[in-house]
Amino acid sequence: MIIAPHAAPLAADTLRAWALDEDLKRHVMADPVLAQAAGRIARRYTAGETAEEALALIAANAGRGHLTSIECAGESVRSADVANSEARIFLSLAGELKRRGEQSTVSFDLSHVGSVVSPELGLANALAIAGAAREAGSYIMISAEGSERTDLVLDLYEQISEAFPESGITVQARLHRSAQDLERVMLRPGPVRLVKGAFLESSTTAHARDSKELSENYQSMAERLVQSGHRVNLATHDAGLLASLKSRLGEELHGGLVEFEMLQGLGTELLDSLHAEGYTTREYVVFGPEWWLYVLNRIAEHPERAITALADLNTGVNA
C-alpha cells in the first residue's frame, strides 16, 4: 500500500483534533458499543482503569531496573465537584504509595484538578497532592497542556514550587516560546521533564512534528539543562534523537541528575537498553477511565498505530 507523503501528517493532525474534541469524547463514551470498542484500543497504552493495576507495575519496572511515574489520566475538568473528586484519587494514590513503601512520582494535568474551573481551585488541589506525595517520600510532576494554557500552568507551578520546591514541571520543545520558558523554570530546583510535545498547534506557535527544527530545539534545551547541572527527565522515544544526545553529551548523561523517561509500552526495548548502558531510567504509567486525550495523542505521534488499533478492535486482545 502506497501512502502519499502528506497523508501521515494530516492523519496525525486529525487525531490530535479528535483528542481535544470534548463533544466527540462525550458522544463516544456515552455509547456502550463505541465505548467498549474504544476501551480495547486504549488498553494497549494504559495499565488499566484502577490504581491497583498501575501500582502493580512499580515492582515490575523495578525488576527491569526502572523508576516509575504514575498518572491517573484526565484533563479539562469543568466542574469543581469533579475536580475535587479527581484530586482525591491522587491523594489516595499517594497514600497507597506511602502505605506500601513504593517509590513513584505522581503526575497530573493541572486542568484535571481544577485549574480551568479557577486557578485557585487548581492550586489548592495541586498543593494538597504535592503534600501527600512528599509524605510518601516522593514528589509531583506537572504535565504540559496545550499552548493556550502554558502561562496558567507555569504561573501555578511557580506558586506550587514555593511550598514544594521538589515539584517537577514539563516543558515542550515544540513551542517557539519554550527556550524562554526553560530559563524561567530553571530558577526553581525541581526537575524539568523535557518532551517534544503532542498537542495540535499552529505553525506560528510550534515547530512541525518530526522536523529538523524540533530535533535541534530539543537537543539545545537538553544540553542547557544537563550542562547547567539541573535535574532533567529526557522524555522521548526517538532513537535517533537519543543517539544524538549521547554523542553530544556523553558521560554528562550518567548520574543522578539525568533520567531517560518513556511511556509504558511504547519504548520498552529502548528503555531497557538504556538501563543496560548504565543510565537512570523511568517508565511513565497511566491508568483510569479518562484516557481519551492521552491515547489519541499516542496514536497521533505515529499514525500507523491506527492499523494496530483496528487490529485490537478485531480481536479484543493486545498483542
C-alpha positions as CSV (number, residue, x, y, z in Angstrom):
1,M,0.0,0.0,0.0
2,I,1.4,3.4,-1.0
3,I,0.6,6.4,1.2
4,A,1.2,9.9,-0.1
5,P,3.8,11.8,1.9
6,H,1.4,14.4,3.1
7,A,-1.2,11.8,4.4
8,A,0.5,10.8,7.7
9,P,0.8,14.4,9.0
10,L,-2.8,15.1,8.0
11,A,-3.9,11.9,9.8
12,A,-1.9,12.9,12.9
13,D,-3.5,16.4,13.0
14,T,-6.9,14.8,12.7
15,L,-6.2,12.5,15.7
16,R,-4.9,15.5,17.7
17,A,-8.0,17.5,16.9
18,W,-10.2,14.5,18.0
19,A,-8.1,14.3,21.2
20,L,-9.2,17.9,22.0
21,D,-12.8,17.4,20.9
22,E,-14.8,17.2,24.1
23,D,-18.1,16.7,22.3
24,L,-16.8,13.8,20.3
25,K,-15.4,12.3,23.5
26,R,-18.7,12.6,25.3
27,H,-20.6,11.0,22.3
28,V,-18.2,8.0,22.1
29,M,-18.1,7.3,25.8
30,A,-21.9,7.6,26.2
31,D,-22.5,4.9,23.6
32,P,-21.9,1.4,25.2
33,V,-20.8,-0.1,21.9
34,L,-18.4,2.7,21.0
35,A,-17.1,3.0,24.5
36,Q,-16.3,-0.7,24.6
37,A,-14.5,-0.6,21.3
38,A,-12.5,2.5,22.3
39,G,-11.6,0.8,25.5
40,R,-10.0,-2.1,23.6
41,I,-7.8,0.4,21.8
42,A,-6.9,2.2,25.0
43,R,-5.8,-0.9,26.8
44,R,-2.6,-1.1,24.7
45,Y,-1.4,2.2,26.1
46,T,-2.6,2.2,29.7
47,A,-2.2,0.0,32.8
48,G,-6.0,-0.3,33.2
49,E,-8.8,1.6,34.9
50,T,-7.7,1.1,38.5
51,A,-4.8,2.4,40.6
52,E,-4.2,-1.2,41.7
53,E,-3.3,-2.1,38.2
54,A,-0.9,0.8,37.9
55,L,0.7,0.2,41.3
56,A,1.4,-3.4,40.3
57,L,3.7,-2.2,37.6
58,I,6.1,-0.4,40.1
59,A,7.6,-3.7,41.2
60,A,7.7,-5.0,37.6
61,N,9.5,-1.8,36.5
62,A,11.9,-2.0,39.4
63,G,12.7,-5.6,38.4
64,R,13.7,-4.3,34.9
65,G,15.8,-1.5,36.6
66,H,13.5,1.4,36.0
67,L,11.8,4.0,38.2
68,T,8.1,4.7,37.8
69,S,5.9,7.7,37.4
70,I,2.1,7.2,37.7
71,E,-0.7,9.3,36.3
72,C,-4.5,9.0,36.6
73,A,-5.5,10.1,33.1
74,G,-7.8,13.1,32.8
75,E,-7.8,16.8,31.7
76,S,-10.0,19.8,31.2
77,V,-12.4,19.2,34.1
78,R,-15.1,21.9,34.1
79,S,-16.8,21.2,37.4
80,A,-15.4,22.0,40.9
81,D,-17.0,18.9,42.3
82,V,-15.5,16.7,39.7
83,A,-12.1,18.3,40.1
84,N,-12.2,17.8,43.8
85,S,-13.2,14.2,43.3
86,E,-10.4,13.6,40.9
87,A,-7.9,15.2,43.3
88,R,-9.0,12.7,45.9
89,I,-7.9,9.9,43.5
90,F,-4.4,11.4,43.5
91,L,-4.4,11.8,47.3
92,S,-5.4,8.2,47.7
93,L,-2.7,7.1,45.2
94,A,-0.1,8.9,47.2
95,G,-1.4,7.4,50.4
96,E,-1.2,4.0,48.9
97,L,2.4,4.6,47.8
98,K,3.2,5.5,51.4
99,R,1.5,2.5,52.8
100,R,3.2,0.1,50.5
101,G,6.6,1.8,50.8
102,E,6.7,2.1,47.0
103,Q,8.6,4.8,45.1
104,S,6.9,6.6,42.3
105,T,6.4,10.2,41.3
106,V,2.8,11.3,40.9
107,S,2.0,13.1,37.6
108,F,-1.1,15.0,36.5
109,D,-2.5,17.9,34.4
110,L,-3.5,20.9,36.5
111,S,-6.7,21.1,34.4
112,H,-7.6,17.7,35.7
113,V,-7.7,19.0,39.3
114,G,-9.5,22.3,38.7
115,S,-7.3,25.0,37.1
116,V,-9.8,25.5,34.3
117,V,-12.6,26.0,36.8
118,S,-10.4,28.5,38.6
119,P,-6.7,28.9,39.2
120,E,-7.3,29.0,42.9
121,L,-9.0,25.6,42.9
122,G,-6.3,24.1,40.7
123,L,-3.6,25.5,43.0
124,A,-5.3,24.2,46.2
125,N,-5.7,20.7,44.9
126,A,-2.2,20.6,43.5
127,L,-0.8,21.7,46.8
128,A,-2.7,19.0,48.6
129,I,-1.4,16.4,46.2
130,A,2.2,17.7,46.5
131,G,1.9,17.4,50.3
132,A,0.7,13.9,50.1
133,A,3.4,12.9,47.6
134,R,6.0,14.4,50.0
135,E,4.7,12.3,52.9
136,A,5.1,9.3,50.6
137,G,8.7,10.2,50.1
138,S,8.2,11.4,46.6
139,Y,7.1,14.4,44.6
140,I,4.7,15.6,41.9
141,M,5.4,16.1,38.2
142,I,3.1,18.6,36.5
143,S,2.2,17.7,32.9
144,A,2.3,20.0,29.9
145,E,-1.0,21.1,28.3
146,G,-1.9,23.0,25.1
147,S,-0.1,26.3,24.4
148,E,-3.2,28.3,25.3
149,R,-2.7,27.1,28.9
150,T,1.1,27.4,29.2
151,D,1.0,30.7,31.1
152,L,-1.5,29.3,33.5
153,V,0.5,26.1,34.1
154,L,3.7,28.0,34.6
155,D,2.2,30.6,36.9
156,L,0.7,27.8,39.1
157,Y,3.8,25.8,39.0
158,E,5.8,28.7,40.5
159,Q,3.3,29.0,43.3
160,I,3.4,25.3,44.0
161,S,7.2,25.3,43.9
162,E,7.3,28.0,46.7
163,A,5.8,25.4,49.1
164,F,7.1,22.2,47.5
165,P,10.4,23.1,45.7
166,E,10.9,19.4,44.8
167,S,7.9,19.6,42.4
168,G,8.6,19.0,38.7
169,I,7.3,20.6,35.5
170,T,7.0,19.5,31.9
171,V,8.3,21.7,29.0
172,Q,7.5,21.1,25.4
173,A,10.4,21.6,22.9
174,R,7.9,22.1,20.1
175,L,6.7,25.5,21.2
176,H,8.6,28.5,19.9
177,R,8.4,30.1,23.3
178,S,9.9,27.2,25.2
179,A,13.5,28.3,25.3
180,Q,12.4,31.3,27.3
181,D,10.1,29.2,29.4
182,L,13.0,26.9,30.2
183,E,15.1,29.7,31.7
184,R,12.1,30.6,33.8
185,V,11.5,27.2,35.3
186,M,15.2,26.6,35.8
187,L,15.1,29.2,38.5
188,R,13.2,26.5,40.5
189,P,15.1,23.4,41.8
190,G,12.5,20.8,40.7
191,P,13.2,18.5,37.8
192,V,12.3,19.6,34.3
193,R,10.6,16.9,32.1
194,L,11.5,17.7,28.5
195,V,9.2,16.4,25.9
196,K,8.7,17.1,22.2
197,G,5.0,18.0,22.6
198,A,2.0,16.1,21.4
199,F,-0.7,18.7,21.1
200,L,-2.3,20.2,17.9
201,E,-0.5,23.5,17.5
202,S,-0.3,26.0,14.6
203,S,3.0,26.7,12.8
204,T,3.0,30.2,14.3
205,T,3.1,28.6,17.8
206,A,5.2,25.4,17.4
207,H,7.7,23.6,15.2
208,A,6.3,20.9,13.0
209,R,6.4,17.4,14.4
210,D,9.4,15.4,13.3
211,S,11.1,18.5,11.9
212,K,14.8,19.2,12.0
213,E,13.9,22.4,13.9
214,L,12.1,20.4,16.6
215,S,15.0,18.0,17.0
216,E,17.6,20.8,17.2
217,N,15.5,22.7,19.7
218,Y,15.1,19.6,21.9
219,Q,18.8,18.9,21.8
220,S,19.6,22.5,22.6
221,M,17.3,22.6,25.6
222,A,18.5,19.2,26.8
223,E,22.1,20.5,26.6
224,R,21.2,23.6,28.5
225,L,19.6,21.6,31.3
226,V,22.3,18.9,31.6
227,Q,25.3,21.3,31.4
228,S,23.8,23.6,34.0
229,G,23.5,20.7,36.5
230,H,19.8,21.0,36.7
231,R,17.7,17.8,37.2
232,V,16.1,16.7,33.9
233,N,13.9,13.9,32.6
234,L,14.7,13.4,28.9
235,A,11.3,12.0,27.8
236,T,11.3,10.8,24.2
237,H,11.0,7.5,22.2
238,D,13.1,8.9,19.3
239,A,16.0,6.6,19.0
240,G,17.8,8.9,16.6
241,L,17.4,11.9,18.9
242,L,18.7,9.8,21.8
243,A,21.7,8.8,19.8
244,S,22.5,12.4,19.1
245,L,22.1,13.4,22.7
246,K,24.5,10.6,23.8
247,S,27.0,11.7,21.2
248,R,26.8,15.4,22.2
249,L,26.7,15.0,26.0
250,G,28.5,11.7,26.6
251,E,29.2,11.0,30.2
252,E,27.3,14.0,31.4
253,L,24.1,11.9,30.9
254,H,25.2,9.5,33.6
255,G,24.5,10.1,37.2
256,G,21.6,11.0,39.4
257,L,20.6,14.3,37.8
258,V,19.5,12.9,34.4
259,E,16.8,10.4,33.7
260,F,15.6,8.9,30.5
261,E,11.8,8.5,30.6
262,M,9.4,6.6,28.3
263,L,5.8,5.8,28.2
264,Q,4.6,2.3,29.2
265,G,4.5,0.0,26.3
266,L,6.0,2.5,23.8
267,G,9.7,2.3,24.4
268,T,10.2,-0.9,26.2
269,E,13.3,-2.3,24.4
270,L,14.9,1.1,24.0
271,L,14.4,1.9,27.7
272,D,15.8,-1.5,28.8
273,S,18.8,-0.9,26.6
274,L,19.5,2.5,28.1
275,H,19.3,0.9,31.6
276,A,21.8,-1.8,30.5
277,E,24.2,1.0,29.4
278,G,24.1,2.4,32.9
279,Y,21.6,5.3,32.5
280,T,18.9,6.2,35.0
281,T,15.6,5.3,33.5
282,R,11.9,5.8,34.3
283,E,8.7,4.4,32.9
284,Y,5.5,6.5,32.8
285,V,2.4,4.5,33.7
286,V,-1.1,5.8,33.1
287,F,-4.4,4.4,34.5
288,G,-8.0,5.4,34.8
289,P,-11.1,5.6,32.6
290,E,-10.4,9.2,31.3
291,W,-7.8,8.2,28.8
292,W,-9.2,9.9,25.7
293,L,-6.7,12.7,25.1
294,Y,-3.7,10.6,26.2
295,V,-4.4,7.6,23.9
296,L,-5.3,9.6,20.8
297,N,-2.2,11.7,21.2
298,R,-0.1,8.5,21.4
299,I,-1.7,7.2,18.2
300,A,-1.2,10.6,16.6
301,E,2.6,10.5,17.3
302,H,2.8,7.6,14.8
303,P,-0.4,7.4,12.7
304,E,0.4,3.9,11.6
305,R,-0.6,2.9,15.1
306,A,-4.2,3.3,13.7
307,I,-3.7,0.0,11.9
308,T,-2.8,-1.6,15.3
309,A,-5.9,0.0,16.8
310,L,-8.0,-1.7,14.1
311,A,-6.4,-5.0,14.9
312,D,-7.2,-4.5,18.5
313,L,-10.8,-3.9,17.6
314,N,-10.9,-7.2,15.7
315,T,-9.5,-9.4,18.4
316,G,-10.0,-7.5,21.7
317,V,-6.6,-8.9,22.7
318,N,-3.5,-6.7,22.5
319,A,-0.5,-8.4,21.0
